[in-house]
Amino acid sequence: MFSLSLTPAAHHLHLLSSGYFPARILISSFTVRSSSSLQEVEKSSESSPDGKDLSSELYASVPLPPIKSAKRVVLVRHGQSTWNAEGRIQGSSNFSVLTKKGEAQAETSRQMLIDDAFDVCFSSPLVRSKRTAEIIWGDREEVILTDSELREIDLYSFQGLLKHEGKEKFGAAYRQWQVDAANFQIDGHYPVRELWARARNCWDRILAHESRSVLVVAHNAVNQALVATAIGLGSEYFRVLLQSNCGVSVLDFTPHAEGGSPIICLNRLNQTPNSPVASGSSGGRKATKRIILVCHGVSEDNKVWYLIDGSVELFMNSLCLPSASSSFLEDKPMNILGVIQSQKVAELLLDLKVSAVISSPKKACVETAVAISRVQEAADCLGADCVPRYVEMKQTNKLDVENIPDHFNQDVGDVNVFEPGWLNKLNDGVITEVWNQSGEAWKSLLNEMADEKDPEKIVVVVGHPAILLGLVGQCLNLTKDWIGSFHLDAGSISVLDFPDGPSRKGVVRCINYTAHMGRWSIPITRPTVDDEEF
């Protein structure tokens, strides 16, 4: 089995380019959202309870402490607990334990992370989390560090109640907990606001630890808060960034060239042991509308590094011809690896009845879209459906960036869209145009989703990685300053759910999910090899 080796230099943000090889890059000066934690200020009680106006302007920056070297933090939620299975409100109580399913989920996560070189593990002290950490940590010699501030959200009088009991006993307060959690108050406390402050404190200790690769095992709500405070989002984003049982989220912290708060990138969100597109709720609600963002497979002339039996070899493409890396503007068909990646995506999406596939007109995007469509339409032959499926195919230039750099006279020929930190190479004018175009694409997608004739519509979007990153930001109602806070790998999927319909706020089920690619999947962490040794 192929595994991946990387060069984690101080300026090296994350895993790979083209899906498979380590890239040596220096993070150039660029305006990205690096003040990675926010403190809430007073908010008007008249703010919209439906969360349509998720404005990070409601928060004042509290920068994270500077770091000396690059650091990767892997967050894992505990496996299914007895109270999860019962539908009982856990909060920070410590009475539930892992079910057999929860133990199996933790074991799956252990296998997923077994070859990863973690330096330290932080865990919540609660039994369900600590047991998950012990399973994942396995026979590593280092002691697991427990931190009481990694416990789950404090829900006071709610704790221990079945959900229907909470509704019956607390009425309006329970309703507010469901629809406006950031302003939810009980027993004189604002639980979600307290949680955000607690998560911010956790980052000080995690980043201060002398380690390069950190495992944190905790809970649903606190992991949401850790992700949000790292990339600069306030407590109104509670239940927007999902954390499933044993879901893995990865954050990369890179020292800022000028000192101060590090540059932060959410490398992936909620990579789960189970399929991210399987039936289930989003933030406790069933989603009938869904957008799935698909990053096309690698194209011809992408460089690919493999670590085989301890030696590094470079394979260019199926013809083994010397060439440049995948560029920002290239329009080439996929190579054999890209074909495999697109097929893996198509197989994963077979569990869903896709209504439409909308793609950029570029070759790699169209090929990926066609692969998805063909597998969908063969669902009956493949045993996934009793009748053939019809998938509507569309193309739009709004999902591509072809004319943007020319407008600003920027040479982007050496920009590889699967390299870590590649957005840092684009000037502010290009970023603004990418963001604006993603906004136009987002409006078109919402109009597509609003069709009432199809109450359970699933739309797959295959576009340029820059536009897809912009669409993630548009879903979260952010600004262009956040576009560098996310990353996508070749063949990845990101799932955006709309449990309250496309006119209301979206819920991000996962970002940059790659586990469906099996032996071709992207490892969660990077080796700790130094540049010189590499």
C-alpha positions in Angstrom: 0.0 0.0 0.0 1.3 3.4 -0.9 1.8 5.9 1.9 2.7 9.5 1.7 5.7 11.3 3.0 5.9 15.1 3.4 8.2 17.9 4.3 6.8 19.7 7.3 8.9 22.8 7.2 8.1 25.7 9.4 6.2 27.3 6.5 4.7 24.1 5.2 0.9 24.2 5.9 -0.4 20.8 5.0 -0.3 17.6 3.2 0.2 17.4 -0.5 -0.3 18.7 -4.0 -2.1 16.8 -6.7 -3.4 14.6 -4.0 -0.1 12.7 -3.6 3.2 14.5 -3.3 4.8 16.8 -0.8 5.3 20.4 -1.9 7.9 22.7 -0.6 6.4 26.2 -0.5 6.9 29.3 1.5 3.8 31.1 2.6 4.0 34.5 1.1 2.5 37.6 2.6 -1.3 37.6 2.0 -4.3 38.9 3.8 -6.0 35.9 5.3 -8.0 35.5 8.4 -5.3 34.7 10.9 -6.7 36.2 14.1 -7.9 32.8 15.0 -10.0 33.3 18.0 -12.8 35.7 18.8 -14.4 37.0 21.9 -18.1 37.8 21.8 -19.4 41.3 22.4 -22.9 42.4 23.2 -25.5 41.3 20.7 -28.9 42.7 20.2 -31.7 40.5 21.3 -33.6 41.5 18.2 -31.1 39.6 15.9 -32.7 37.1 13.6 -33.2 33.8 15.3 -33.1 31.9 12.1 -29.4 32.7 11.8 -29.5 34.1 8.3 -27.2 36.9 9.3 -24.2 35.0 10.7 -22.0 38.0 11.1 -18.5 37.7 12.5 -18.5 41.4 13.0 -20.4 40.7 16.2 -17.1 39.5 17.7 -13.8 41.3 18.5 -10.5 39.6 17.7 -8.5 38.0 20.4 -5.4 36.7 18.6 -4.0 33.3 19.4 -0.4 33.3 20.7 2.5 33.1 18.3 4.1 29.7 17.6 7.7 28.9 16.7 7.0 26.1 14.2 4.2 24.6 12.1 1.7 22.6 14.1 -1.1 20.3 13.1 -4.0 19.6 15.5 -6.3 16.7 14.9 -9.7 16.8 16.6 -11.7 13.7 17.2 -15.2 13.4 18.8 -15.8 10.4 21.0 -17.6 7.3 19.7 -21.3 6.7 20.2 -22.3 6.7 23.9 -25.2 5.1 25.8 -26.9 8.5 26.1 -26.3 9.3 22.4 -28.2 6.0 21.7 -31.0 6.9 24.1 -31.4 10.5 22.8 -30.6 11.8 26.3 -29.0 15.3 26.8 -25.5 14.7 28.1 -23.9 18.0 28.4 -20.9 17.8 30.7 -22.4 15.0 32.8 -20.2 11.9 33.2 -22.7 9.0 33.4 -22.7 7.7 29.9 -20.1 5.3 28.4 -19.3 4.1 25.0 -21.7 1.6 23.4 -20.3 -1.4 21.4 -20.9 0.7 18.3 -18.9 3.5 19.9 -16.0 1.2 20.7 -16.0 0.0 17.1 -16.1 3.6 15.8 -13.1 4.4 18.0 -11.3 1.3 16.7 -11.9 2.4 13.1 -10.5 5.8 14.0 -7.5 4.1 15.5 -6.9 2.2 12.3 -7.2 5.4 10.3 -4.6 7.2 12.5 -2.4 4.2 13.4 0.6 5.3 11.3 0.4 8.9 12.3 3.2 10.4 14.4 1.4 12.3 17.1 3.6 13.9 19.8 0.9 14.3 22.4 -2.8 13.6 23.1 -5.1 15.9 25.0 -8.5 14.5 26.1 -11.6 15.5 27.9 -11.7 13.9 31.4 -15.3 12.6 30.7 -15.4 8.8 30.5 -16.8 8.5 27.0 -14.1 10.8 25.6 -11.2 9.4 27.6 -12.1 5.8 26.6 -12.1 6.9 22.9 -8.7 8.5 23.4 -7.3 5.4 25.0 -8.5 3.2 22.1 -7.1 5.6 19.5 -3.8 6.2 21.4 -3.2 2.5 21.6 0.2 1.4 22.9 1.9 4.7 22.4 4.1 5.4 25.4 3.2 9.1 26.0 0.7 9.8 28.7 -2.7 11.2 27.6 -3.2 14.7 29.1 -6.6 15.4 30.4 -8.0 19.0 30.4 -11.2 19.8 32.2 -11.9 22.6 29.8 -12.2 20.1 27.0 -15.4 18.7 28.7 -18.6 18.9 26.8 -20.9 22.0 27.0 -22.4 22.7 30.4 -26.1 22.4 30.0 -27.1 22.6 33.7 -30.7 21.6 34.3 -31.0 20.1 30.8 -28.5 17.4 31.6 -29.9 13.9 31.9 -33.2 14.7 30.3 -34.6 12.9 27.3 -35.1 15.4 24.5 -38.9 15.2 24.7 -38.6 15.7 28.5 -36.6 18.9 27.9 -39.2 20.2 25.5 -42.1 19.4 28.0 -40.3 20.7 31.1 -38.7 23.9 29.7 -40.9 24.9 26.8 -39.7 28.2 25.5 -36.1 27.7 26.8 -35.8 24.4 25.0 -37.2 26.0 21.8 -34.5 28.7 22.1 -31.8 26.1 22.6 -33.0 24.6 19.3 -33.3 27.7 17.1 -31.1 30.4 18.8 -28.5 28.5 20.8 -26.0 31.4 21.0 -28.5 33.4 23.0 -29.9 30.4 24.9 -30.0 31.0 28.7 -30.6 28.5 31.5 -30.0 28.7 35.3 -28.5 32.1 34.8 -25.9 30.9 32.2 -25.4 31.3 28.5 -24.0 27.8 27.8 -22.8 28.3 24.2 -21.1 31.6 25.0 -19.4 30.0 28.0 -18.3 27.2 25.7 -16.7 29.5 23.1 -14.7 31.3 25.9 -13.6 27.9 27.2 -12.5 26.7 23.8 -10.5 29.8 23.3 -8.6 29.1 26.5 -7.9 25.6 25.4 -6.0 26.9 22.3 -3.5 28.7 24.5 -2.5 25.5 26.2 -2.6 23.3 23.1 -0.5 25.8 21.0 2.0 26.3 23.9 2.8 22.6 24.1 6.2 21.7 22.5 4.8 19.5 19.8 4.3 19.5 16.1 1.4 17.0 15.8 -1.4 17.0 18.4 -4.3 14.7 18.9 -7.3 16.1 20.8 -10.2 13.8 21.7 -13.3 15.6 23.1 -17.0 16.1 22.3 -19.4 17.4 19.7 -20.1 20.9 20.9 -16.6 21.6 22.3 -15.0 20.4 19.0 -17.3 22.7 17.1 -16.2 25.6 19.3 -12.5 24.7 18.9 -12.8 24.7 15.1 -14.8 27.9 15.1 -12.6 29.8 17.5 -9.5 28.7 15.6 -10.6 30.2 12.2 -12.4 33.2 13.8 -16.1 32.4 13.9 -18.4 33.3 16.8 -20.9 31.3 18.8 -23.6 31.9 16.2 -21.9 29.1 14.2 -22.9 26.5 16.8 -24.5 23.5 15.0 -23.2 24.8 11.6 -19.9 22.9 11.6 -20.9 19.3 12.3 -18.9 16.9 14.4 -20.2 13.3 14.1 -19.2 10.4 16.4 -15.5 9.8 15.9 -15.4 12.4 13.2 -11.9 13.8 12.5 -11.2 17.5 11.9 -7.7 18.8 11.1 -6.3 22.3 11.7 -2.9 23.5 10.5 -1.2 26.4 12.3 1.7 28.1 10.5 3.9 30.8 12.1 3.3 34.2 10.7 6.3 35.7 8.9 5.9 38.9 10.9 5.2 37.2 14.2 1.9 37.4 16.1 -1.1 35.1 15.6 -0.4 32.1 13.3 -2.0 31.5 9.9 -4.7 28.9 10.3 -6.2 26.5 7.8 -9.0 24.1 8.3 -7.5 21.2 6.3 -10.6 19.1 6.7 -13.8 18.9 8.7 -15.6 15.9 10.1 -14.0 13.0 8.2 -16.1 10.2 9.7 -15.7 6.4 10.0 -19.0 6.1 8.1 -20.1 7.6 4.8 -20.6 11.4 5.0 -23.6 11.2 2.6 -25.5 8.4 4.5 -28.9 9.3 5.8 -28.9 11.3 9.0 -29.6 14.6 10.6 -27.7 17.9 10.2 -27.6 19.7 13.6 -30.4 17.5 14.8 -32.6 18.1 11.8 -33.3 16.1 8.7 -31.9 17.8 5.5 -34.0 17.5 2.4 -31.8 19.8 0.3 -28.1 19.2 -0.2 -25.2 20.6 -2.2 -22.2 18.3 -2.7 -19.0 20.1 -3.8 -16.6 17.7 -5.7 -13.0 18.5 -6.4 -12.0 17.0 -9.8 -9.3 14.3 -10.0 -5.8 15.2 -10.8 -5.1 16.0 -14.5 -2.3 15.2 -16.9 1.1 16.5 -16.0 0.3 16.6 -12.2 3.4 15.6 -10.3 2.9 12.7 -7.8 5.2 11.7 -5.0 5.0 8.2 -3.6 6.9 6.8 -0.6 7.6 3.2 -1.5 9.5 0.9 0.8 11.3 3.9 2.3 12.4 5.5 -0.9 10.9 8.4 -2.6 10.0 8.2 -6.3 8.4 10.8 -8.5 5.9 9.8 -11.2 4.8 12.6 -13.5 1.9 11.1 -15.4 1.0 7.9 -17.1 3.5 8.7 -19.8 6.3 9.6 -17.3 7.1 12.8 -19.2 8.7 15.8 -17.5 6.3 18.7 -17.0 5.1 21.5 -14.7 2.7 21.2 -11.8 -1.1 21.5 -12.1 -1.6 25.2 -12.8 -4.4 27.6 -11.8 -5.6 27.9 -15.4 -4.9 24.5 -17.0 -7.5 22.7 -19.0 -6.3 19.2 -19.4 -8.0 15.8 -19.1 -7.5 13.7 -16.0 -4.6 11.2 -15.8 -5.1 7.6 -14.6 -5.0 8.7 -10.9 -7.6 11.4 -11.6 -9.8 8.8 -13.3 -9.5 6.6 -10.2 -10.3 9.5 -7.9 -13.4 10.5 -9.9 -14.6 6.9 -10.0 -14.3 6.7 -6.2 -16.4 9.8 -5.8 -19.0 8.3 -8.2 -19.1 5.1 -6.1 -19.5 7.1 -2.8 -22.4 9.1 -4.3 -24.2 6.0 -5.4 -25.9 5.9 -2.0 -27.7 9.1 -3.0 -30.2 9.9 -5.7 -28.6 12.8 -7.3 -30.9 15.3 -9.1 -28.4 17.3 -11.1 -24.6 17.5 -11.7 -23.4 21.1 -12.5 -19.8 21.5 -13.6 -17.3 23.9 -15.0 -16.7 23.4 -18.7 -13.1 22.5 -18.1 -12.0 19.0 -19.2 -11.2 17.5 -15.7 -14.4 18.9 -14.3 -16.6 17.6 -17.1 -14.9 14.1 -17.0 -15.6 13.9 -13.2 -19.2 15.0 -13.7 -19.7 12.4 -16.4 -18.3 9.7 -14.2 -20.7 10.6 -11.5 -23.7 10.7 -13.9 -22.9 7.4 -15.5 -22.7 5.6 -12.2 -26.0 7.3 -11.0 -27.8 6.2 -14.2 -26.5 2.6 -13.8 -27.9 2.5 -10.2 -30.3 -0.3 -11.0 -27.6 -2.5 -12.6 -25.3 -1.9 -9.6 -28.0 -2.9 -7.1 -28.3 0.6 -5.6 -31.8 1.2 -6.9 -34.7 -0.7 -8.4 -35.1 1.6 -11.4 -32.6 3.7 -13.5 -32.0 7.2 -12.3 -32.1 10.3 -14.5 -29.4 12.9 -13.8 -29.6 16.4 -15.3 -26.2 17.6 -16.5 -25.4 21.3 -16.7 -22.3 23.4 -17.3 -21.6 27.0 -16.2 -18.6 29.3 -16.5 -19.4 30.6 -13.0 -17.6 27.5 -11.7 -14.4 28.4 -13.5 -11.8 31.2 -13.2 -10.3 31.4 -16.7 -10.6 35.2 -17.2 -9.9 36.4 -13.7 -6.0 36.5 -13.5 -5.7 38.1 -17.0 -7.9 41.0 -15.8 -5.4 41.8 -13.1 -2.2 41.0 -15.1 -1.0 38.3 -12.7 1.1 35.4 -13.8 -0.4 32.4 -12.2 1.2 29.7 -14.4 3.1 28.3 -11.4 0.1 28.2 -9.0 -0.8 24.6 -8.3 -4.3 24.4 -6.9 -3.7 21.3 -4.8 -0.6 22.7 -3.0 -0.8 23.7 0.6 -1.2 27.5 0.9 -1.6 28.0 -2.9 -4.1 30.8 -2.3 -1.3 32.9 -0.8 0.2 33.3 -4.2 -2.8 35.2 -5.6 -3.0 38.9 -5.2 -5.9 40.7 -3.5 -7.5 41.7 -6.8 -7.7 38.1 -8.0 -9.0 36.9 -4.6 -11.7 39.6 -4.8 -12.8 38.5 -8.2 -12.7 34.8 -7.2 -14.9 35.6 -4.2 -17.3 37.7 -6.3 -17.7 35.0 -8.9 -18.2 32.3 -6.2 -21.0 34.6 -4.9 -22.7 34.6 -8.3 -22.3 30.8 -8.5 -23.8 30.5 -5.0 -26.9 32.5 -6.0 -27.4 30.3 -9.0 -27.1 27.2 -6.9 -29.6 28.4 -4.3 -32.0 29.2 -7.1 -31.5 25.6 -8.4 -32.2 24.3 -4.9 -35.3 26.3 -4.5 -37.3 24.3 -7.0 -40.4 23.2 -5.0 -41.2 20.5 -7.5 -38.3 18.4 -6.1 -38.6 18.5 -2.3 -35.5 16.3 -1.7 -33.0 17.8 -4.2 -29.4 16.8 -4.2 -27.1 18.8 -6.5 -23.5 17.9 -7.2 -21.1 20.7 -8.1 -17.8 20.1 -9.8 -15.8 23.2 -10.2 -12.4 24.9 -10.0 -11.0 24.5 -6.4 -10.9 28.3 -5.9 -14.6 28.6 -6.6 -15.4 25.6 -4.5 -13.5 27.2 -1.6 -15.5 30.4 -2.2 -18.7 28.4 -2.1 -17.8 27.1 1.4 -17.3 30.6 2.5 -20.6 31.8 0.9 -22.5 29.0 2.7 -21.0 30.2 6.0 -21.8 33.9 5.1 -18.2 34.9 5.4 -16.1 37.4 3.5 -13.2 37.0 1.1 -10.8 37.2 4.0 -11.7 33.7 5.0 -11.2 32.0 1.6 -7.6 31.0 2.6 -8.9 29.3 5.8 -10.0 26.2 4.0 -8.4 23.6 1.8 -9.5 21.0 -0.8 -7.6 17.9 -2.1 -8.1 16.3 -5.5 -11.0 13.9 -5.4 -12.4 15.3 -2.2 -16.0 16.0 -1.4 -17.6 18.6 0.8 -21.3 18.4 1.9 -23.5 21.4 2.6 -27.0 20.6 4.0 -30.1 22.8 4.2 -32.3 21.4 6.9 -34.5 24.5 6.9 -34.4 25.0 3.1 -32.0 26.9 0.8 -33.4 30.3 1.9 -32.1 29.7 5.4 -28.6 29.1 6.7 -26.6 26.0 5.5 -25.0 23.4 7.7 -21.5 22.1 6.8 -21.5 18.3 7.2 -17.9 17.9 6.0 -15.1 19.6 4.1 -12.4 17.9 2.1 -13.5 14.4 2.9 -11.2 11.9 1.2 -11.6 8.6 3.0 -13.7 7.2 0.2 -10.6 6.8 -1.9 -9.4 3.8 0.1 -5.7 3.1 -0.6 -5.6 6.4 -2.5 -7.0 8.4 0.4 -5.1 11.4 1.9 -3.4 10.6 5.3 -4.7 12.6 8.2 -1.4 13.8 9.6 2.0 14.5 8.1 5.3 12.7 9.1 7.7 14.7 11.3 10.6 14.5 8.9 12.7 17.7 8.7 13.3 19.3 5.3 17.0 18.6 5.4 16.4 14.9 6.1 13.8 14.7 3.3 
